Amino acid sequence: MSRIVKWPVALTIAGSDSGGGAGIQADLKTFAALGVHGASVITCLTAQNPRRVLAVEPCSPEIVRQQMRAVFEELRPAAAKTGMLFSEEIIRAVAFFFKGRKHLPLVVDPVMISTSGASLLKPAAIKILQRQLLPLAVLATPNLDEAEILTGRKIASVENMRAAAREIHTRFGCAALVKGGHLRGVRDAVDIFFDGRTELLLRAPFVRGVSTHGTGCTYSAAIAAALALGRDLPHAVEAGKRHVTAAIARSYRIGKHFALGNFA
């Protein structure tokens, strides 16, 4: 008789990527690769491929609420993450749902712009994200553009990233992971983590010759998976960095494009 293994559950609340490289699809692949069962709440449908986003159609706040309710009734996530939320109404619905679940570690990836440059968060929704959702998060994972929007400051160096991480923590009360993958003039992909006590500088060599999307989704999903497996936040962030670096190095060809290789 085979022994049944119990997996923890991690929840992703994000948009669907029809190209399979980012969003819900990237999150679920990451969860599976790390030994965590992935549950999902879809916030938006996108008509998307690795080159561009053709259209976005948001789900109603009610169906977002019902998806969250359905998951929590039977599956009880050990950690959760958000990705593309798109509208004020969806952010309000998610924030209201998690307000009574502050014990659950929530990673907020403040997705605002796609790799191809398409807007994935309405401008009016940014203030709601700042006021209602970030204060509920255990961690925010902005890239440089998103960190500049959240802080109102230009970020052009590692020292700027350190200042931004500290400001995000002070303003919103959550830990911050400022991702510097697009920082110019550096040899490595450098990220800064700060949680009020611990500061980490995370480095990994750039993988040359690979251009892909979905790295931010994969990174935040890997952190959520590590939290679901019981790791503390600094160690979960380090595990997330290792996973996304390896996934980029294992990228494989799909047509004219690349996709992240989540599985060893």
N, C-alpha and C positions, 0 to 999 in steps of 0.2 A: 504494500500500500504506500503510495507516494505521500510525502509530507507536503502539506499545503503551506506556503509561505504567505505571511501577512505583510502587505505593503502599506505604508502611510499614503495618505491622499494629499495632493496639492491641487489648488484651484487656480486656473487662469481666467481672468475677466478681460477680454480683448476682442479685437476685430479679426475676421477671417481673411486670410490671404489666399486667393484662388490660385496663385502660383506656387503655394506650398512652402515658400521660403521664410516667411516671417509670421508674426501674429500668432493666432491660436495654433496653427499647424506647427510652427517652430517650437512653441511652448510645450505642446504635447510630446513631440519627439524628444525634447530635452528631458522632460520628466521621465519618460520611458527609459532613456539611456542611463539615467541615474538611479533607477530602481524605485521610482515613486509612481503611484497611480495618478494620472491626470484627469481631473474633472474640469469642465469648461462652461463658461458663460459667454455667449457671443453677443457683442455690443453693436457690431456693424458688419455688413457684408461689403466686401470690396471687389471690384473687377480690377485685378492687379496681376502683373507679371514682373519678372525681375527688372524690367526696364522702366515701367511707369504704372501709375494708378489711373485707370480710365474712369472709374466712378465709385462713389461711396454711398451706401444706403444704410442709415442708422436703424437699429431696432427700436421699438417703442420702449420707454422706461418700464412699462408694465411687464413685458416679456423678459426684460433683464431682471426685474425683481423676482419673477416666478422661476427663472432658471436658478438664481441664487437660492431661493427657498427650496427648490427640489433637491439641489445638491446637499444643502445643510440638513435636510430632514433625514437622510439615510447615510451620507458618506462622511460627514464631519471632517473637513480638511484640517490638516495639521499646520498648514501655511497657505497663503494666497498671494497672488500678484495681479496687478492691473497693467494693461497695455493701452491700446487705443480705446479711448472712451468717447471722444468726438464732440459731445454736446453737453451743455449745462444740465439738461434734464437727466441724462444718463449718469453724470458725475454725482448729482444730488441723490439719485436712487442708490448708487453704490455706497456713498458716504453714509446715508441714513441707515442702510442695512448693517454696515460695519460699526456704527456708533455704539451698538450694544454688544460688540464682540471684540473689545479692546485687548483681550487676552490672546487673540489670534495674530501671529506675526503677518503683517501685510507689507509687501514690497510694491512700491508705486513707481513704475517706469512711466514718466510723464511724456508720453509719445505726442509730439506736436507736428513734426514734419517727417515725411518718408525719406528714405535714402535718395529717391529720384526727385525730391523737392516738392512733392504734393503736400498740401496742408491736411493734417489728420486730427486737428483740434481747433474748433471754432475759437476765434479771439476772445469772445465774451466768456468762454468756458474756462479760460486760464485763471481768472480770479476765483471762480468757484473751486477749481482744483486746489488753489493755494489756501483758501479759507476753510474748506470743508473736508478735503480728502488728505492732503499732506499731513495735517496734525494727527491723523489716525494711523499713519504709516510708521513702521519700525525703520524703514529705509526708503529713500528716494534715489533713483539711479539716472539722473539726467546726463545727456551728452553735452558737449560744449555749448551748442546753440541753445539747448533747453536750459542749461545752467545760467546762461546770459539773460534769458528771459525771466527766470525765477529771481535773479539777483539784481537785474538792471545794470550789470557791469560787464565790460568787455573782458574776455578771458583769452590771453595770448601767451601764457607761460605756466609752468608748473606752480609757481608761487601764486599766480592768479587763481589757479584751480584750488589750491589749499585755502585761500581766502574765501572762495565761493562755497566750498564744502562747509566751512565754519559758519558762514552767513546763513546758509540753508538750514543748518542745525539750529542756529539761534532763532531764526524767523519762524520756523515751522515745528520745531521740537522733535524732528525725526533725524536719524543718522543720514548722512549723504555719501553717495559714491559718485563723484564727478568723473566722467569717462573722457579720456583725452586721446582717443584713437585718431581724431582729425587734427590734433595739435601740430602745428608746423615747426620745423627746425629741431625735432627730437629724433633720436635713433630708435627708440622703443615706443610701444603703445603703453602710455603711462596713465594710471587712474589714481585718484586720491579718495580714501575713505576716512570719514571722521564721525564719531558718535558721541562727542562730548568729553570722552576720556582717551580713547584710542585713535591714533592716526596711523593709517597705513599708506605707503606708497607702493603701488603694485605695478610691476614692469613685466613686459613680455616682448620679445623681438617681433617686429613686423614680419608677416608672411608675404613675401614678394610674389608678384604675378597673379594674385588672386583678388578678384573684386566681387564682393557678395553683399547681400543684405540679410537682415534678420539677426545680426550680431547682438544688438541691444536687447531684443526679445529673448534670445538664447541666454545671454548673460544674466538677466534678471530672473528668468525661469530656473536657471541652475542654482542661483542663490536661494530662491523659494524652495527648491527641492532639498537643498542642504539643510535649511531650517526645518522642513518637514521631517527630515531624518534625525533631528535632534541636535544639530550643531549650533553653537552660539553664533552671534551675528558676524564678528570679525572672521571667524573660521569659515563661515558660510560664504562670505565675500571672497575670501582667498580661493575656496573651492570653485566658485563661479568663474573667477578669472582663469584658473587652470582649465576648466571645461571649455570655455569659449575660445581660448587660445588653441587648444587641441582640435576643436571643431573646425576652426579656420584652417589649420594645418592639414586636416583630413578632407578639405573641400573636394567635391567631385563635380564633373561636368554634367550639365543638363542643357542640351541644345547648345546655344552660343554662350551660355551663362554658367555660373557656379552656384552650388548649394552647400551649405554647411554640413560637415560630416559628424553628426552627433554620436554615432556608434563606432566604437573602436573596431 
